[in-house]
Amino acid sequence: MNDPIQVVFALTFPVLLGVTILVAIVIWRESGLKAPDVLAAPSERAPGGRLLGDLRIVTMWLVLTLATLVVAFIVGFALVHALLFAFGQGVATIALIGSAVVLGIVPLAWGLLIRRHMRGGRG
């Protein structure tokens, strides 16, 4: 992978994909379309009962968390290295610690957002 265009594409593609998905979600939410069944609150009368509903919630949390962690890791990696070469080791160390904090908060943040959504948005 010595071609600079391939390197730039390999580093920016996950970020661009994540931003595209985020923009699509925002546009979809603002359009007023009905939420897919995956995001609906689990019902005990649904096929499979409460267990499958809970499994859907956990799967959604896992997918969102993993996607966010991948994009955040790539952005953090690039940012830490840019700061390392621009300002030195001290600033890069602070950025690395901040990056680790963000990566640690992501699962909790998605869990709280999904929980809030399941309670009707303002619970």
C-alpha positions in Angstrom: 0.0 0.0 0.0 2.6 2.5 -1.1 0.1 4.6 -3.2 -0.8 7.8 -1.2 -4.3 7.8 -2.6 -4.9 4.3 -1.3 -3.6 5.3 2.1 -5.8 8.4 2.3 -8.8 6.4 1.1 -8.2 3.6 3.7 -8.0 6.2 6.5 -10.9 8.3 5.5 -13.4 5.8 4.2 -14.7 4.6 7.6 -15.1 8.2 8.8 -16.9 9.2 5.6 -19.1 6.1 5.9 -20.0 6.9 9.5 -20.8 10.6 8.6 -22.9 9.4 5.7 -24.9 7.1 8.0 -25.3 9.8 10.5 -26.6 12.3 7.9 -29.0 9.6 6.5 -30.4 9.0 10.0 -30.9 12.7 10.7 -32.6 13.2 7.3 -34.8 10.1 7.9 -35.8 11.3 11.4 -36.7 14.7 10.2 -38.8 13.3 7.3 -41.4 12.0 9.8 -41.3 8.4 8.5 -42.2 5.6 10.9 -39.4 3.9 12.8 -38.5 0.4 11.7 -39.7 -2.5 13.9 -36.1 -3.0 15.2 -36.4 0.3 17.1 -39.9 -0.4 18.4 -40.4 -1.1 22.1 -40.5 -4.9 22.7 -44.0 -6.3 23.3 -44.9 -9.4 25.3 -47.5 -10.2 22.6 -44.9 -10.1 19.8 -43.8 -13.3 18.2 -41.0 -14.7 20.4 -42.2 -12.6 23.3 -40.1 -10.4 25.5 -36.9 -12.3 25.0 -36.7 -11.6 21.3 -37.5 -7.9 21.9 -34.7 -7.7 24.5 -32.4 -9.5 22.1 -33.2 -6.8 19.4 -32.3 -4.1 21.9 -29.0 -5.7 22.8 -28.1 -6.3 19.2 -28.9 -2.7 18.3 -26.8 -1.4 21.2 -23.9 -3.7 20.1 -24.0 -2.6 16.5 -24.2 1.1 17.3 -21.4 0.8 19.9 -19.1 -1.1 17.6 -19.7 1.2 14.7 -19.1 4.3 16.9 -16.0 2.8 18.4 -14.4 2.0 15.0 -15.0 5.5 13.7 -13.9 7.1 17.0 -10.8 5.0 17.1 -9.8 6.0 13.6 -10.4 9.7 14.2 -8.6 9.5 17.6 -5.7 7.7 16.0 -5.3 10.3 13.3 -5.8 13.2 15.7 -3.2 11.9 18.2 -0.6 11.4 15.5 -1.3 14.8 14.0 -0.9 16.4 17.4 2.2 14.4 18.1 4.0 15.6 15.0 2.7 19.1 15.2 3.0 19.9 18.9 5.0 17.1 20.6 4.6 14.3 23.0 2.9 16.3 25.9 -0.1 17.4 23.8 -0.3 14.0 22.1 -0.4 12.3 25.6 -3.3 14.5 26.6 -5.1 13.8 23.3 -4.5 10.0 23.9 -6.0 10.2 27.4 -9.0 12.2 26.0 -9.4 9.6 23.2 -9.4 6.8 25.8 -12.1 8.5 27.8 -14.3 9.0 24.8 -13.9 5.3 23.8 -14.8 4.3 27.3 -17.9 6.5 27.4 -19.3 5.3 24.1 -21.0 2.1 25.3 -22.6 3.9 28.3 -23.8 6.7 26.1 -25.5 4.4 23.6 -27.0 2.4 26.4 -28.5 5.5 28.0 -29.8 6.8 24.6 -31.4 3.4 23.7 -33.0 3.2 27.2 -34.3 6.7 26.9 -35.8 5.9 23.4 -37.4 2.8 24.8 -39.1 4.8 27.6 -40.7 7.2 25.1 -38.0 9.8 24.6 -38.2 11.8 27.9 -38.1 9.2 30.6 
